[in-house]
Amino acid sequence: MNQLQTAASTILAPLAVTAPGVDGFRADIDAAAVGRACVARIRGSGHLVARTPRAITSTDPELLKVTLHRSPVPAAVDQGGRQSRAHGGDFVVFDMTRPYRLAVADDCDVLAVGIARGELGRHADTLARQAARRLQAETGAQAVLSAFLDGLGRHLDELTGPAQAHVGDALVSLLIAAFTEKAPARMDTATELVDRIRVYTLANISDPSLCVDSVAAAHGISARQLHRLFRRTGEPFAAWLRQERLERIRRDLLDPAHDGRTTAAVAARWGIHDPRHLARALKAHYGQSARDLRRGRGC
């Protein structure tokens, strides 16, 4: 039981794990980083997982946890005064910034995904509003996500190098699709405009002239308005664009398929043509140079 508590707390955030019968308690845990998400499969005896008020601090990362339940016996869920029972095949969302309780029965089989709210963008609030509600995975995007997680849970220890990043991207996209497909719409005009700007920017990310002024002009607003819109998201436009470019460059440097390209060619593919700027940025963001990334892939 201590092993399960330590593993769960390390993967996500501090959690308390207790069991009605400590004698004979068993738990098999497989966990791995998948892109920028953490995925774990827990099988074993019945237990109670609690995120207690005392364990929550201001320094904890703002995470959402999504669980997929495979046990035939329902699990009891409680968060924010909302209670439900998750049956086999159901998803449940937990907001890790607030207390919750999850009680699973013997022969439990749970897949858990921990992901930072920032990775989900504006969709993070949509997921958080569904905390402690069971979502059946019978049709549509929910069924696709369920099948994806089933396969992922069986092959967690086989993902290495660039594959982790690509699978992680697919996981984030499927989470968003599954939990927004039937969610009630609640979006203001400013949020819609930010989404359009993000889509436009990513579609043109290889253009080195892409900047605040050009993107603002393409959307009929001033640079000042664009700055104000992105201030609401908590990340300036320029910083967001730089991070998106660097993440793609890093992914290509880690991918053996791009070994025939120079670092400069890889960077140019994503709109960065200044080698000195690239070197400084990679070192600042990842603590490694381009050569370090290529030399240390798979480690």
QUIJOUR-V243201 format. One record per residue. BURIAL is # if it has 24 or more other C-alpha atoms within 12 Angstrom, else .. Layout:
# QUIJOUR-V243201
burial=[BURIAL/BURIAL]
This chain:
# QUIJOUR-V243201
burial=[#/././#/#/./#/#/#/./#/#/#/#/#/#/#/#/#/./././././#/./#/./#/#/#/#/#/#/#/#/#/#/#/#/#/#/#/#/#/#/#/#/#/#/#/././././#/./././././#/#/#/#/#/#/#/#/#/#/././#/#/#/#/#/#/././././#/#/#/#/#/#/#/#/#/#/#/#/#/#/#/#/#/#/#/#/#/#/#/#/#/#/#/#/#/#/#/#/#/#/./#/#/#/#/#/#/#/#/#/#/#/#/#/#/#/#/#/#/#/./././#/#/#/#/#/#/#/#/#/#/./#/#/././#/././#/./#/#/#/#/#/#/#/#/#/./#/#/#/#/#/#/#/#/#/#/././././././././././././#/#/././#/#/././#/#/././#/#/./././#/#/#/././#/#/./././././././././#/#/./#/#/././#/./././#/././#/#/#/#/#/#/#/#/#/#/#/#/#/#/#/#/./././././././#/#/./#/#/#/#/#/#/#/./././././#/#/./#/#/././././././#/#/././#/#/././././.]
